[in-house]
Amino acid sequence: MPASPSTARAINDRLALSLLQQEGPLTAGQLKQLTGLSRPTVADLVERLTAAGLIAVVGEAGEQRRGPNAKVYGIVADRAHLAALDVRTEGVAVTVADLVGRVLAEASVPIDGDTGTGPAVEQAVALVERVVKEAGADRLHTVGIGAPGLIDPASGELRDSGGLPAWHRRLVAALQERLPEARVSVENETNLAALAEQRDGAARDRDTFVLLWLGHGTGAAVVLDGALRRGASGGTGEIGFLPVPGTAALPSATDCAGGFHSLAAAAAVVDLAARYGMSPAGGEGPSAVGVVRAAVDVVEAAVGRVREPSNGVVPASSAGRFLDALADRLAVGIAAVVAILDPGCVVLGGEVGRAGGEELAARVQDRIARMTPLPTEVRSTTLGGGAVLRGALLTARERAQEELFTPRDRPLPRV
């Protein structure tokens, strides 16, 4: 059954807007070529989208060309402003961007663990308001939040968790109260990082992969056949609770101590490094990122890939043994995931994954190859800790465009 004229127009409009988003500003002639539509049809959709305030002339294709096809059309970037938040146990980071994703302002603020719920929420909300002002935005259309913990798939709300600060859950409601016109949504931080890695990072060529998040805690995100999988309760990827050998006890329903978290979270990595006499280069504090980066620097200097670190006070043999021990731990959890999902690719994400780089990824891949017959490539993140903000911004932009690009009287089919 052929589409009605209104449905056909909606499909054409959506297609043109998608191309303008992906390719950037285009002439009517380029839209005709990319869409395969006739010249009159392209002229009509350009007129409709311009009248709706969604696109505008942003230049000309060439100094010597004149006429309708010489005009270059682009999405009206300031039609809406978006905010992305990365909410961590120890603070929050905020980015404000326009409708095409161009970052206008960003900032972060630490929030001490002893700060009460009310003051912590106020600090975070005040940061958002300040960054919005610095970006020159009158108001926000959409706010995307990445946070640790489980997201209820039915309500979309952050579920209560004894292991997370109380201000996390209160922040979402507070933002909605202070920004009543904004569409506020929250997603698990690791899931957002996976979306960013798939779009702009290490998994750009993969429609099936697992992201292992290595930071303050541990987490995993599962993308199968191009779709993010959340599970019946929103708990897909809670790998910190995975029972593994090498721990003193089993995890419980309320505490992941004893699970994979006890082997691979930041505190465990620092403790492991101390056994091998590792200390961060550059006078950094005893952080997981610092010790892993220091170990990688020493090992790479020893084989001539980089110059000798100025603060390399640990023998290359000790640094190598530390990275081997860390790879052993990571492989235990990854092998379990591979046995169940067969993702073909695992990305080591988060700040620690980025610090380990290809050196750590190669060691983990070598161990996985010996533990399972399923071929699995292990890659290092290209986005690191910034993947959460990037993923939150991507989802906020997509939600805003979905609403703004869809005429209220005729929903646009997906293309």
N, C-alpha and C positions, 0 to 999 in steps of 0.2 A: 504494500500500500504506500503510495507516494506521500511524502511529507506535505503538510499544509503550507501555504505561503508564509504564515507567521512562524511556523516551526523552522522552515528553511532559512528565513532571515535570522532567527536566533542562532542556528548552527553556524551560519556564515559570520555573524558578528563575533561569536565566541572563537571561531577559528582565527579571524583576523587579530583579535586581541591577544590570543595565545602567541601568534607569530610576532607581534610587536613586543611582547614580553620577552620572548626567547631570543629574537634577532636584534632588537633595538629598533630605532626609527627606520621606517621604510617609505618608499614612494608608492603611489597607487599602482604604478606599473609593476613594482616588485611584489606587491600584495597579489596582483593578478597572476603573476608568474608562480608564486609560491602556493596560492590556493587553487589555481586552475579555474577560477571563476571568470565570467565574462567581464569586459570592461564596464558595461552599464551596471552590473551587479556590484562590482567593487566600488563604483562611484556612489551607488545608493548606500552601501554600508558605511563608507567613509562619511557621508553626509549625516547618517543617523548617529554614528558614534561621536561625531563632532558636536552635533546638536545636544547630545546627552552629556557633554562635558567630559567624556572619557578620553578622547584623543584631541590633539591640536597640531597645527603646523609648527614644526620646530626648526625648519630651515629649508634649503633647496638642494636638489641633487647635484647641481653644477651651475657655474656662473653663466654659461652660455645657453642654458636651457630655460625655457619659459613654458607656461601652461600648466594644467592640473597635474600632469605626471611629474613635473619638476618639484612639486612640493613634497617635503618629507614630513611624515606624520609620526608622532610618538605619543605614548600614554601620558596623560596629565599627571605628573609625578606627585604634585602637591594636592591632588584631589583628596588624599587621605594620608594620615601619619600613623605609624605603627610603633609599638614598643616591644622589645624582647627583654626578658629577665632571666638571669641564671641565679637561682637561689641555692646557696650552699649552707652547710652547717655553720660556717664561720663568717658569712657575709652575703652580699648580693651585688650583681653587676647588671647594668642597664644599658641598652642601646635603643636609640630612636632613629627611625628611618622613614623615607617617603614610600610611595606606593610601588615604586620599581625596585625598592630594596637598597637605595643609596643611603649609607649611614650619615646622619646629620650631627649626632652628638652621642657621647657615651661616657660612662663613669662607673665607679664601683665604690663600695664602702664596706669596711669590716664591721662585723657585729660580734661583740664579745659574748662568750658563752654564759657569762653571769648577767647579761642584760635581761631585764624582765620582758615579758611578752609584749606589753603595751609599748614601752620605749623602743623595742626592736622593730616592731611593725611601723612605728612612726618614723624611724630612721630610714627604713626601706621605702616607704611611701614618699617621704620628703625627697629622697634621691630621685625617684621617678619624676616628681614634679619639677625638680631642678633641671634634669636632663631634657625634659620636654620644653622648658623655657629656653634653654640654651640652643635647642634645635630650631627655635623660632616657630614652633607649632602651636596653634590655638587650642587644639584638643586632639585626643587620640581616637582613632577609629577602632583599632584592634590591639589587644595586649596578649602576647604569648609568653607563658611562664614555664620554665623548666625547673623541676624540683626533684630531689631524691624521694624515694618512697613509692607506694602504690597509688595508682589513680583508679578510682571506682569506675568501671566501664559503663555503668548505668547512669550515674549522676555526673561523671566527669570531674568529681571533686577529689582532692588529696585526702587519702584515708589516714585516720589517726594511727600514729606509730610511736611507741615508747622510745625508739631510738633516735627520733628527730626532734628538733626544737619546736615548742608549741607555737612559736610565732610564724612558722611556715604555713600552717593551716589558716591562721587568722589573717595572714597577708592577702590571700586571694579575696576574701570577703571585704577587707579594708579597701583594696584597690577598686573593687566594684562600687563601693559606697562613695569613694572620693572621685571616681571617674564614671559617673552614671551613664554616660553616653557611649562608653567604650564596651566592646565585646571582649570579655576577659576569659581566657581558658588556660588550663594547666595541663602539662604532660610530663611524664617521667623524663628526667634529664638524659638518661642513657638512650631512650628511644629517640629523643630529639637529636642527640649526637649522631646516631645511626643515620637518620634522615639527611643530616648535613654531610656525612661521609659518603653517602650514596649520591648526593647531588653534586658536591664540590670536592670531595676528598678521596680517600684511598679506595673506596668501593664504587667509583664512577662506572666501572665496566661490569659490575656485578648486580644481578637482580636477586640473588640468594647469597646471604652471608650472615655472620654473627659478629657483632661488635662487643668486645670484652673491655669494659671500662675499668681503668686502673687509676684510682685517685685516693681521696680520703677513705673511701670504701670501695667495694667492688660491685659491679653490675654487668648485665649483658642485655643486648637488644637483638632481636631475631627478625630478619627480613627474609621472607620466602616468596619467590616468584614476584618480586617487586613490591610486596605488601608487608607493612609492619605488623607483626603479630603480638597481640597484647594478652591473650589468654582469657579464660572465663572470668577470672577475678581481677584482671589487670596485672597479674604477677609474673607473666612470662619474663624470664631473664633475671629473676632474683637469685643469682648464682651464689651470692654470699651465704645462703642457707644450704648450699649443696654439701652433704656429708662427704668428707674426703679423708683418706689416710693421712697421718702426720699431724693430727690435732689431738689435744688432750681429752676432748669430750665431743658429744654430739650437739648440734645446734638445737634450739628450742623454738617454739612457735613465736616467741617474743624476743629472741636474742640469737643473732647469727654467730656469736662466738662459739667456736667449735666447728664451724663450717668452713667453706672455702675462704670466707672473709678473714679467718684467722691466719691464713697462709699468704694472702696476696694484698690485703689492705695496707695503707701507708705505714701504720705503726709496725706491722709485721715485716715490711720491707726494710725499715730502718733497723729493727732488731737483727734481722738476718745479716745486713751489711756489717753491723758491729762485730759479728762473729768472725768476719774476714778482715777486720781492721780497716774497713772503709770509712772515709769521712768525706763530706762534700767538698768539691773544689771551690776556690774563690771565697773562702771564709763564710760560706752559707751556714745556716743553722742545720740541725739534724733532721732534714726532710727527706722523704722518699725520692722526690725529684732530684734533690741534690746528690744523694749517694748513687743513684742510678746513672745520672749524667756524669759524675766523676768517674765511675767505673768504666763507662763507655769511652770516655776521653782517654783514659790510661791505656785501655786495650787497643784502641785505634792508633794511638801514638806508637805503641810497641810494634805494630806491623807497618808503620809508615803511612797510614791513611791520613793522619793529621799530625801537626807538629806536637812536640812534647808539651803537655799541659804545664802551665807555670806553677800550679799547686799540686802536681801529681806526686804525692808523698807515699803512695801505696804501690808495691810491686805489681807489675802487669799480671803475674800469676795469681795474686790474691784477688785482683779485680775480675779476672776471668773466672775464677772459682765462684765468686759471688754471683756473677751473671749466670753461670751454669746452675747454681743452686736455685736462683730465682726462676730460671727457665723450667727447672724440674717442677717447681711448685705450680707454675702457671699451666704446664702441660697436664697436670693431674685434673684440673678443672676443665680445661679445653677438651681433653680426650673424652670426657663424659658427654659434653655437648655434641661433639662430632659423632659419637656412637649413636646418639638419638636423632640428630637432625641432618647429618651429612651435608653441611652447608657449603663445602668446597673452599671456603675462604673465611678466615677469622682475622679481624682487624684489632690490634692492640691499641686501645684508645685512651683518652684521658691524659693528664699531665705526665704520669709515670710512663704510659705507653709511648708518648712522644719522646721523653727523655731516653728511653731504651733504644728507640729508633730501629734501624735495620739490624743492628748488632744483636739486640735481644730477640727480635722477631725471627731471625735466622736460627738462633739456638732453640727457640720454642718449636719452630717448624721441624727441625731435625729430630726432636724428641717425639713429636706427634707422629712423624713418619714411622718411628719404631714401635709406636703403641697402637696403631690402628691401620687396617688395610685401606681405609678410605682416603683418597688423595685430598690433602688439605693445604692450601697456601696460607701462610701467616704473614700479615703485612703490618707495618707500623702506621699509625694515624698520620695524616698530613695536616690535621687541624688542631690536635691536642685538646686542651681545656676549652678553647674557643669554640669547639664544635657545638656545645649546648646553646650558646647565644645564637650561633649561626642557624641551628635547627629551629629555635624558637622564632627567629625572624622569618625564616622561610615559611613556617606554618602560619604565622600571623599574616604574612603577605598573601598567601594563597586563600585564606579565609576572607580577607578584605576584598580581594579581587573577585572571589566567587560571589560575594554579595553585590559589590558595585557593578560588576560586569553583567549581572543578571537582571533584566527588566522585571519589575515586580509583577507584571501581568502575564508573563510567559517565561517560566523557568527554562534555562538553557540546558539542552542535553549535554552530557559529557562527551568530549571528543578525544 
